Amino acid sequence: MTVPALQWNFDYVPSVADWQAAFASAGPQIATVAPLADAATAVIGISSQYSPQDHVHPAATIVIGLASAALAIATGSTTARTLAARFAERVDVKDFGATGNGWTDDTPAIKAAFAYAVASAGSVYFPPGSYVISSTITAVPVSGLKIYGDNCLTTNLLPTSLTTDLFDLTSGSLTPIEICGLSVEYSGTSIAGTIFNFPTNCGGLNFHDVITNGGWNVLTLGGGTLSQSLYVDRCTFDNFLNNGLTIQIGSGGLLFVSRLIMNCSGANANGIGINCTSGQSITFDTIQMQGMYTPFSFIASSGNFITDCTFTNCYGDNAARGRTAPGGDGWTIEAGGGPVRRFLLTNCWAGSNLGNGFTFVGVDEMMLSNCISIANQQGGFFFGANCTNFQMNNCSAVANSYTNHGAYNGISIIAPCANFVIQGCRCGVSSDFPVASQGYGIAIGAGSPSSNEYIVTANLLGGNSAAGLVNGGTGSFLVGNNLVT
C-alpha cells in the first residue's frame, strides 16, 4: 500500500513504491506539496511534530518534472537526472520482489535486478536476509558493477540443486567489479559449476569479505590478458569439492591474495586449495588451508608459464579435519607444459600432509626462507629433476616420513639438478616429534651432471634414522661445517 504524496510529512520517509506512484499519478501536481516562489526564493512548508516552520533557501530552485520523472535541486545549473538513474546507482533485489526469507525462490527477482543493474551500469544490493537461488545468475559484466550485501554474517545466498555456476560473468570483459559482504551456503552435494566464475579477460576485481560453504569450485579467474589489478582479501572458503581458487590469468597486471582461509572436511576434500595453471606477478599473504587433496598447486599448463610469485605466512595441511587418504603434497610447484620460475617463499609451512610437504619439479630461480616442513608422511622438501638456482636459508625439515619410518628424507635433491645453496637449515627431530623418522637429513642424488654446483653448509643434521647427509652428486660442490649427530 502506498501513501499519497499529499500525506508525506516530516516524520514519514517515502518508499520506492510511494515515489513511483507519485510520479505516475495523474492527480494533483507535486508542486502543490512544495509550492514554488520565484526563481530566487523557494519557501517549503515542513510539518513537524514539534512546531510547524518554514525553511527559506534563497540560493536553491527546486525543479520537478513529472513527464520525465526527473527531480533535481539546481544551484547554478538546471540539469536534472531521472529517477531511474538515481535508482540504478543501487539496485535493491527486494525492490524487484526478492523476499530473503530463506524458503521462497528469489531467483526471478534477483535476475530481474541484475538485468536492470547491468543495463544501467549500476550495483546490485542484497539487504540482510537469506536468498534462495535455484539457477545460474548470468550477467554481462559492465564497468563499475558491484555485487554486495550488508556483511557476510547477515546477507546469505542459498543455492539449491545447482549443477552449474552460481554467478556466471564470463561474457565480455570485466573492468572493474567489486563483490563483498556476502555468504554462500550450499544445500545438497555439488557435482559441477563455480560459485563465482569470472571472464576470460579479467581485470579490476576487488573480491573481499566473502564466506562460502560447499560448492564444486569457489572462485575462478579466467585466462587471458590481465589489464588491471585483482584483489582477493578476507575470505573463507569451506568444504568445496574441487578447487577453491583457480587462477588462469595472463600477463599485464597484478594479483594480490591475502587473509584467505580454506577448510574442508575429510569426507568432502578431493580438490585443490589454490590451483594456478598460468599467471605472473602474484602475491600471497597469510593463507591457511586444511583438508583438501593438495593445498597449493602451481603447475603450468601447456603453452603457459607461472612466474614472479611471492608467498608470505602461508600454510598447507591436507591431513587435518579428518582426512585420511588419499592425499597429495602440501605444496606442488612444477613446470608442466611451460616454464615456472622466480618464486619466493617466506615463513611458509607444510605440516601433516599425506605426501611431501613441498615438491618442486623443473623450477628455476627459487628462494625459501624460514620455511618449515613438519610431520608429513613422505619427505619434507623434495626437489625433482631439472630444478636449478635454489637457495634455502634457515628452513626446517623435521619429523617427516612420519608414518613411513626411514623411507623418506628431510631434503631430497634428485638428479639432474644444479646450483643449490642450503645453509642454516635444521633436518631431524623436534621436541613435539622426538622420533628419528626421516631417512637422511639431506640427500643429494647420484648421477647428477658434472655442471652441478652445491653449497651445503652450517646445517644442523641430527636425529635422522639413516644419516645426517649423503652426497651422491658430482661436479663442483662445497659441503662443510655441518653438525651431524
C-alpha positions in Angstrom: 0.0 0.0 0.0 1.4 3.4 -1.0 1.0 6.7 0.9 -0.2 9.7 -1.3 2.3 12.5 -1.7 0.0 14.9 0.0 0.2 12.9 3.2 4.0 12.9 3.4 5.3 14.9 6.3 8.5 15.4 8.4 8.1 12.0 10.1 7.5 9.9 7.0 10.1 8.6 4.7 8.6 7.7 1.3 9.2 4.2 -0.1 10.2 3.4 -3.6 6.6 2.5 -4.3 5.5 5.9 -3.0 7.8 7.7 -5.3 6.8 5.6 -8.3 3.1 6.2 -7.5 3.6 9.9 -7.1 5.4 10.3 -10.4 2.8 8.1 -12.2 -0.2 9.9 -10.7 -2.5 12.0 -12.9 -3.8 13.7 -9.8 -2.5 16.8 -8.0 0.9 18.1 -9.0 3.7 17.7 -6.6 4.1 21.4 -6.8 1.1 21.7 -4.5 3.1 19.9 -1.9 6.1 22.1 -2.3 4.8 25.4 -3.7 7.4 27.4 -5.6 8.0 31.1 -5.2 10.0 33.0 -7.7 13.3 31.7 -9.1 15.3 33.4 -6.4 13.4 32.2 -3.3 11.6 28.9 -2.6 9.6 28.5 0.5 8.8 24.9 1.5 6.3 24.2 4.3 7.6 21.3 6.5 5.2 19.7 9.0 7.0 18.9 12.3 5.6 17.1 15.4 7.2 19.9 17.4 6.2 23.1 15.6 5.5 24.0 12.0 8.1 26.2 10.4 9.2 27.5 7.1 12.7 27.0 5.8 13.9 29.5 3.2 16.9 28.8 0.9 17.3 31.8 -1.4 20.0 30.1 -3.5 18.2 27.0 -4.5 15.5 26.3 -7.0 13.6 23.0 -6.8 12.8 21.7 -10.3 10.2 18.9 -10.6 9.3 17.3 -13.9 6.7 14.6 -13.8 6.8 13.8 -17.5 10.5 13.0 -17.4 10.4 11.6 -13.9 13.2 14.0 -13.0 13.9 15.6 -9.7 16.8 18.0 -9.0 17.9 20.8 -6.8 19.8 23.2 -9.2 22.4 25.6 -7.9 23.6 27.5 -10.9 22.7 24.5 -13.1 19.3 23.2 -14.3 20.5 19.7 -15.3 18.3 17.1 -13.7 18.8 13.3 -13.7 16.0 10.9 -14.0 14.6 9.0 -11.1 15.5 5.8 -12.9 19.2 6.9 -13.0 19.0 7.5 -9.2 17.6 4.1 -8.5 20.2 2.4 -10.8 23.0 3.5 -8.5 22.0 0.8 -6.1 19.6 -1.8 -7.3 18.0 -3.5 -4.3 16.9 -7.0 -5.0 13.9 -6.6 -2.7 12.6 -3.8 -4.9 12.2 -6.4 -7.6 10.3 -8.9 -5.4 13.0 -10.9 -3.6 11.9 -11.9 -0.1 15.1 -13.0 1.6 13.0 -15.2 3.9 15.1 -18.4 3.4 12.5 -20.6 1.7 10.9 -18.6 -1.2 12.7 -19.0 -4.5 14.1 -15.5 -5.1 15.8 -16.3 -8.4 13.4 -14.5 -10.8 13.6 -11.3 -8.7 17.4 -11.5 -8.5 17.7 -12.0 -12.2 15.5 -9.0 -12.9 17.6 -6.9 -10.5 20.8 -7.9 -12.3 19.3 -7.2 -15.7 18.3 -3.7 -14.6 21.7 -3.0 -13.0 23.7 -4.2 -15.9 21.6 -2.2 -18.4 22.2 0.9 -16.3 25.8 0.2 -15.1 24.6 0.1 -11.5 25.2 -2.1 -8.5 23.2 -5.0 -7.0 22.5 -4.9 -3.3 21.3 -7.8 -1.1 19.8 -6.4 2.2 20.1 -8.6 5.3 18.3 -11.9 4.7 18.6 -15.4 3.2 18.0 -15.6 -0.6 17.2 -19.0 -2.2 18.7 -19.3 -5.7 17.8 -22.2 -7.9 19.6 -21.4 -11.2 22.6 -19.5 -12.6 22.7 -15.8 -12.4 24.2 -14.7 -15.7 25.2 -11.1 -16.4 27.4 -9.4 -19.0 30.0 -7.5 -16.9 29.9 -3.8 -17.1 32.4 -1.2 -15.8 31.7 -0.4 -12.2 29.4 -3.3 -11.4 29.2 -4.1 -7.6 27.5 -7.1 -6.0 27.3 -6.7 -2.3 25.4 -7.3 0.9 25.5 -5.7 4.4 28.1 -8.2 5.6 28.9 -11.9 5.3 27.1 -12.7 8.6 23.7 -11.2 7.7 23.4 -11.5 3.9 23.2 -15.1 2.9 22.8 -16.7 -0.5 21.3 -20.2 -0.5 21.9 -22.1 -3.8 19.8 -25.2 -4.2 20.2 -28.1 -6.7 22.8 -26.3 -8.8 25.0 -28.2 -11.1 26.2 -25.1 -12.9 27.7 -21.8 -11.9 26.0 -19.6 -9.3 27.3 -16.3 -10.8 28.4 -16.5 -14.4 30.2 -13.4 -15.5 32.2 -14.9 -18.3 30.7 -12.9 -21.2 32.7 -9.8 -22.2 35.4 -8.0 -20.3 35.4 -7.0 -16.6 36.9 -3.7 -15.6 36.3 -3.2 -12.7 34.0 -5.1 -10.4 33.6 -5.5 -6.7 32.0 -8.3 -4.7 31.8 -8.1 -0.9 29.7 -8.6 2.2 28.1 -12.0 1.3 28.0 -15.6 2.4 27.1 -18.5 0.2 25.7 -21.7 1.8 25.1 -24.7 -0.5 22.5 -27.3 0.3 22.9 -30.8 -1.2 26.0 -32.2 -3.0 27.5 -30.1 -5.8 28.9 -32.0 -8.8 29.9 -29.2 -11.1 29.9 -25.5 -11.5 31.6 -22.5 -9.9 30.2 -20.1 -7.3 31.9 -17.0 -8.8 33.1 -17.6 -12.4 34.9 -14.6 -13.9 35.6 -13.8 -17.5 38.4 -14.7 -19.8 39.6 -11.1 -19.9 39.6 -10.4 -16.2 40.8 -7.1 -14.8 40.0 -4.8 -12.0 38.4 -7.2 -9.5 38.1 -6.4 -5.8 36.7 -9.6 -4.1 36.6 -9.3 -0.3 34.7 -10.3 2.9 33.0 -13.3 1.4 32.3 -16.6 3.1 31.3 -19.8 1.2 30.4 -23.3 2.4 30.1 -26.1 -0.1 30.0 -26.0 -3.9 32.2 -27.5 -6.5 34.6 -24.6 -7.4 34.5 -21.4 -5.5 36.3 -18.6 -7.4 37.7 -18.9 -10.9 39.8 -16.1 -12.5 39.7 -16.9 -16.2 42.5 -16.9 -18.8 43.5 -14.0 -21.0 45.3 -10.7 -20.6 45.1 -9.2 -17.2 44.9 -5.5 -17.8 44.4 -4.3 -14.2 44.9 -5.5 -10.6 42.9 -8.2 -8.9 42.5 -8.4 -5.1 41.1 -11.2 -3.0 41.1 -10.4 0.7 39.5 -11.5 4.0 37.6 -14.5 2.6 36.8 -18.1 3.9 36.1 -21.0 1.5 34.9 -24.1 3.3 34.0 -27.6 2.2 34.2 -27.2 -1.6 34.7 -30.4 -3.6 37.1 -29.4 -6.4 39.0 -26.1 -6.4 38.9 -23.2 -4.0 40.7 -20.5 -6.0 41.5 -21.2 -9.7 44.0 -18.9 -11.4 44.3 -18.9 -15.2 45.4 -15.4 -16.0 47.9 -13.9 -18.4 50.4 -11.1 -18.0 50.0 -7.3 -17.8 48.6 -6.8 -14.2 48.8 -7.9 -10.6 47.0 -10.4 -8.4 47.1 -10.0 -4.6 45.6 -12.6 -2.4 45.6 -12.1 1.4 44.0 -13.3 4.6 42.3 -16.3 2.9 41.2 -19.4 4.8 40.2 -22.7 3.3 38.9 -25.6 5.4 37.5 -28.8 4.0 36.2 -31.8 6.0 37.8 -35.2 5.3 34.7 -36.6 3.6 34.4 -33.8 1.1 38.0 -32.9 0.3 39.1 -34.1 -3.1 40.3 -30.9 -4.7 42.9 -28.2 -4.6 43.0 -25.1 -2.5 44.8 -22.8 -4.9 45.1 -24.2 -8.4 47.2 -22.0 -10.6 48.0 -23.0 -14.2 49.1 -19.7 -15.6 50.0 -16.3 -14.1 52.5 -13.6 -13.4 53.2 -11.2 -10.6 51.1 -12.9 -7.9 51.4 -12.1 -4.2 50.0 -14.4 -1.5 50.0 -13.2 2.1 48.6 -15.0 5.2 46.9 -18.1 3.6 45.8 -21.1 5.7 44.5 -24.2 4.0 43.4 -27.5 5.6 41.8 -30.7 4.5 41.8 -30.7 0.7 43.8 -33.1 -1.5 46.5 -30.6 -2.4 46.5 -27.1 -0.6 48.9 -25.4 -3.1 49.2 -26.4 -6.7 51.2 -24.4 -9.2 51.6 -26.4 -12.4 52.0 -24.6 -15.7 49.5 -25.7 -18.3 50.6 -26.4 -21.9 52.0 -23.3 -23.6 51.7 -21.1 -20.4 54.0 -20.0 -17.7 53.9 -19.1 -14.0 56.5 -16.5 -12.9 57.2 -14.0 -10.1 55.2 -15.3 -7.3 55.7 -14.3 -3.6 54.3 -16.2 -0.6 54.4 -15.0 3.0 52.9 -16.6 6.0 51.2 -19.4 4.0 50.3 -22.8 5.5 49.1 -26.1 3.9 47.9 -29.2 5.7 45.8 -31.8 3.9 45.6 -34.4 6.7 43.7 -32.0 9.0 39.9 -32.1 9.7 39.6 -35.9 9.5 41.2 -36.6 6.1 42.9 -40.0 6.0 43.6 -41.0 2.3 44.3 -40.4 -0.4 46.2 -37.1 -0.2 48.8 -35.2 -2.2 51.6 -32.9 -1.3 51.2 -29.7 0.8 52.8 -27.7 -2.0 53.3 -28.7 -5.6 55.2 -26.2 -7.8 56.1 -27.7 -11.2 56.9 -26.9 -14.8 54.3 -28.9 -16.6 53.5 -27.5 -20.0 55.6 -24.3 -19.6 58.2 -22.6 -17.5 57.9 -22.0 -13.8 60.4 -19.6 -12.3 61.1 -16.8 -9.8 59.3 -17.9 -6.6 59.9 -16.5 -3.1 58.6 -18.4 -0.1 59.0 -16.7 3.4 57.6 -18.1 6.7 55.6 -20.8 4.9 54.6 -24.1 6.4 53.6 -27.6 5.3 52.5 -29.9 8.1 50.8 -33.3 8.4 50.3 -33.8 4.7 49.8 -37.3 3.3 52.5 -36.7 0.7 55.6 -34.5 0.7 55.5 -31.1 2.5 56.9 -29.3 -0.5 57.5 -30.7 -4.0 59.4 -28.8 -6.8 59.9 -30.2 -10.3 61.6 -28.3 -13.1 61.5 -25.0 -11.3 64.1 -22.3 -11.9 65.1 -19.5 -9.5 63.6 -20.0 -6.1 64.3 -18.8 -2.6 63.0 -20.4 0.6 63.5 -18.5 3.8 62.3 -19.6 7.3 60.1 -22.3 5.9 59.0 -25.4 7.8 58.0 -28.8 6.7 57.0 -31.0 9.6 55.4 -34.4 10.2 54.5 -35.1 6.6 54.0 -38.7 5.8 56.6 -38.6 3.0 59.5 -36.1 2.6 60.0 -32.6 3.8 61.4 -30.8 0.8 61.6 -32.7 -2.5 63.4 -31.3 -5.5 62.7 -33.3 -8.6 64.5 -33.3 -11.9 65.7 -30.1 -13.5 65.4 -27.8 -10.6 68.0 -25.0 -10.9 69.2 -22.0 -8.9 67.7 -22.7 -5.5 68.6 -21.1 -2.2 67.3 -22.3 1.2 68.0 -20.3 4.3 67.1 -21.1 7.9 64.5 -23.7 6.9 63.4 -26.8 8.9 62.6 -30.3 7.8 61.7 -32.3 10.9 59.8 -35.5 11.7 58.9 -36.2 8.1 58.4 -39.7 6.8 56.2 -39.7 9.8 54.3 -43.0 9.2 56.9 -44.4 6.9 59.9 -44.7 9.2 63.2 -44.2 7.3 61.6 -44.2 3.8 61.8 -40.5 3.0 64.3 -37.7 3.6 64.2 -34.2 5.1 65.6 -32.6 2.0 65.9 -34.7 -1.3 67.6 -33.4 -4.4 67.1 -35.7 -7.5 69.4 -35.6 -10.5 69.7 -33.7 -12.7 69.6 -30.5 -10.6 72.0 -27.7 -10.4 73.1 -24.6 -8.4 71.8 -25.2 -4.9 72.7 -23.3 -1.7 71.4 -24.9 1.5 72.6 -23.1 4.7 71.4 -22.6 8.2 68.8 -25.4 8.0 67.7 -28.0 10.5 66.8 -31.5 9.5 65.9 -34.1 12.1 63.6 -34.2 15.0 61.7 -31.7 17.1 60.5 -31.6 20.7 57.0 -32.3 19.6 58.1 -35.2 17.4 61.2 -36.8 19.0 61.3 -40.0 16.9 64.0 -40.0 14.2 61.6 -40.9 11.4 63.4 -39.3 8.4 65.9 -41.4 6.4 68.6 -38.8 5.6 68.5 -35.2 6.7 69.8 -34.1 3.3 70.2 -36.5 0.4 71.8 -35.3 -2.9 71.0 -37.8 -5.6 73.6 -39.8 -7.5 74.2 -39.3 -11.2 74.0 -35.5 -11.3 75.7 -33.9 -14.3 79.2 -32.5 -13.7 77.9 -29.0 -14.2 76.0 -29.1 -10.9 77.2 -26.9 -8.1 76.2 -27.3 -4.5 76.9 -25.4 -1.3 75.7 -27.2 1.8 77.0 -25.6 4.9 76.2 -24.6 8.5 73.2 -27.0 8.8 72.1 -28.9 11.9 71.5 -32.5 10.8 71.0 -34.6 13.9 68.2 -37.0 14.6 67.7 -38.9 11.3 67.4 -42.6 11.1 70.0 -43.2 8.3 72.4 -40.3 8.5 72.5 -36.6 8.5 73.9 -36.2 5.0 74.5 -38.3 1.9 76.2 -36.7 -1.2 75.8 -38.6 -4.4 76.3 -35.7 -6.6 79.2 -35.0 -8.9 80.9 -31.8 -10.2 81.7 -28.8 -8.1 80.4 -28.7 -4.6 81.2 -27.4 -1.2 79.9 -29.4 1.8 81.2 -28.5 5.2 80.7 -27.1 8.6 77.5 -29.1 9.1 76.7 -30.5 12.5 75.8 -34.2 12.1 75.0 -36.3 15.1 
